[in-house]
């Protein structure tokens, strides 16, 4: 009988809302970091979470924005990405990744104090960079999956990542592919880059999301201690 409950995690700037779901006798828990409550990202997070739960893993789907930030212009979608190739846009994304990383570290500390379980990370977009930066600093992270993540924005932390890392990218997204190839060259841990056509940041195609979920599940099955594929 699985247990699901809504949680709130205190961080420096407020409270982060999340959903914690634990199957019976979980082998570990995957933190699915989500930067916004947009429907496509929420759908992707839920689809990956369901697959992980079927494999005996707990999941914590956590919003990295406070409710107040969700309502402010500072964090709107157009500010995130419309000018990402400009100097100002890059600075904004770097600040965002830094904030998200600190919040993920707080979430990890809370989780470790609450559950004695192996921990892993999953993130997309700027949260995909934050999970890499946090993995370099948090204790006991078993594995990381970053989908269409701005992995190069975690460049200073990448050499310190020890958790095996899977980077998933849409091959048609040339700029994002190069960002992740650059990150792959910098990582010193076991790492791989896999291309999934259509796996963009805001993908709503359930077939594509199933492919992402399958890859992520296989990665965690391989690297989270005590996890057996297909169980």
ZIJOHU-V924011 format. One record per residue. N is the residue number from 0. RES is the residue in one letter. OMEGA is omega in degrees with one decimal (* if undefined). Layout:
((N | RES | OMEGA) (N | RES | OMEGA))
This chain:
((0 | X | -177.7) (1 | X | 179.2) (2 | X | 177.6) (3 | X | 177.5) (4 | X | 174.8) (5 | X | -178.6) (6 | X | 172.8) (7 | X | -178.0) (8 | X | -179.3) (9 | X | 173.6) (10 | X | -173.6) (11 | X | -173.6) (12 | X | -179.7) (13 | X | -178.0) (14 | X | 173.9) (15 | X | -179.8) (16 | X | 179.7) (17 | X | 176.5) (18 | X | 179.7) (19 | X | 177.6) (20 | X | -177.1) (21 | X | 172.3) (22 | X | 175.1) (23 | X | 176.7) (24 | X | -178.3) (25 | X | 178.0) (26 | X | -179.3) (27 | X | 178.3) (28 | X | 179.0) (29 | X | 175.4) (30 | X | 177.1) (31 | X | -174.6) (32 | X | -177.1) (33 | X | -174.4) (34 | X | -177.1) (35 | X | 179.5) (36 | X | -179.6) (37 | X | -174.7) (38 | X | -178.6) (39 | X | -179.5) (40 | X | 177.2) (41 | X | 178.7) (42 | X | 179.4) (43 | X | -179.8) (44 | X | -179.2) (45 | X | -177.8) (46 | X | 176.6) (47 | X | -179.5) (48 | X | 180.0) (49 | X | -179.6) (50 | X | 179.6) (51 | X | 179.8) (52 | X | 177.6) (53 | X | -179.7) (54 | X | 174.1) (55 | X | 178.6) (56 | X | 172.0) (57 | X | 178.5) (58 | X | 171.0) (59 | X | 175.0) (60 | X | -171.9) (61 | X | 174.3) (62 | X | -179.3) (63 | X | 173.1) (64 | X | 171.8) (65 | X | 178.8) (66 | X | -179.3) (67 | X | -179.7) (68 | X | 178.2) (69 | X | -175.9) (70 | X | -175.1) (71 | X | -177.2) (72 | X | -177.6) (73 | X | -172.8) (74 | X | -179.0) (75 | X | -177.0) (76 | X | -175.4) (77 | X | 176.5) (78 | X | 178.9) (79 | X | -162.7) (80 | X | -175.6) (81 | X | -177.9) (82 | X | -173.0) (83 | X | -179.1) (84 | X | 177.8) (85 | X | 179.2) (86 | X | 179.6) (87 | X | 179.2) (88 | X | 178.4) (89 | X | 178.3) (90 | X | -179.9) (91 | X | -179.7) (92 | X | 178.7) (93 | X | 177.2) (94 | X | -179.3) (95 | X | 179.0) (96 | X | 179.2) (97 | X | 178.7) (98 | X | -179.0) (99 | X | 179.3) (100 | X | 178.8) (101 | X | 179.6) (102 | X | 176.5) (103 | X | 177.2) (104 | X | 176.6) (105 | X | 177.8) (106 | X | 179.7) (107 | X | 178.6) (108 | X | 177.8) (109 | X | -178.0) (110 | X | 179.9) (111 | X | 178.6) (112 | X | -176.9) (113 | X | -175.2) (114 | X | 176.0) (115 | X | -176.2) (116 | X | 170.8) (117 | X | -176.4) (118 | X | 174.2) (119 | X | -177.9) (120 | X | 169.3) (121 | X | 178.2) (122 | X | 177.6) (123 | X | 176.3) (124 | X | 178.5) (125 | X | 173.7) (126 | X | 175.7) (127 | X | 173.0) (128 | X | -177.8) (129 | X | 180.0) (130 | X | 176.8) (131 | X | -179.9) (132 | X | 179.7) (133 | X | 179.8) (134 | X | 178.6) (135 | X | -173.3) (136 | X | -178.2) (137 | X | 178.9) (138 | X | 168.6) (139 | X | 175.8) (140 | X | -173.2) (141 | X | -175.7) (142 | X | -178.6) (143 | X | 170.3) (144 | X | 178.5) (145 | X | 180.0) (146 | X | 179.7) (147 | X | -177.0) (148 | X | 174.5) (149 | X | -169.5) (150 | X | -178.7) (151 | X | 178.9) (152 | X | 173.5) (153 | X | -169.5) (154 | X | -176.5) (155 | X | -178.9) (156 | X | -171.2) (157 | X | -179.9) (158 | X | -178.0) (159 | X | 178.0) (160 | X | 178.7) (161 | X | -179.1) (162 | X | 176.0) (163 | X | -168.6) (164 | X | 175.1) (165 | X | 176.6) (166 | X | 179.8) (167 | X | -174.3) (168 | X | 170.6) (169 | X | -177.1) (170 | X | 179.1) (171 | X | 178.7) (172 | X | -170.4) (173 | X | -178.3) (174 | X | -180.0) (175 | X | 177.8) (176 | X | 179.4) (177 | X | 176.1) (178 | X | -176.3) (179 | X | 174.1) (180 | X | 176.8) (181 | X | 179.0) (182 | X | -179.1) (183 | X | 179.1) (184 | X | -176.8) (185 | X | -178.8) (186 | X | 178.6) (187 | X | 178.3) (188 | X | 170.2) (189 | X | -173.8) (190 | X | 178.6) (191 | X | 174.8) (192 | X | -179.7) (193 | X | -179.5) (194 | X | 178.3) (195 | X | -179.6) (196 | X | 177.1) (197 | X | -175.4) (198 | X | -179.9) (199 | X | -177.3) (200 | X | -173.7) (201 | X | -179.9) (202 | X | 175.9) (203 | X | -179.6) (204 | X | -174.8) (205 | X | 178.0) (206 | X | 178.1) (207 | X | 179.8) (208 | X | 174.9) (209 | X | 179.3) (210 | X | 177.0) (211 | X | -179.7) (212 | X | 179.5) (213 | X | 178.3) (214 | X | -179.4) (215 | X | -179.6) (216 | X | 178.2) (217 | X | 179.3) (218 | X | 179.4) (219 | X | 176.8) (220 | X | -176.5) (221 | X | -168.1) (222 | X | 176.3) (223 | X | -176.6) (224 | X | 176.3) (225 | X | -179.7) (226 | X | 179.6) (227 | X | -178.7) (228 | X | 175.8) (229 | X | -179.5) (230 | X | *))
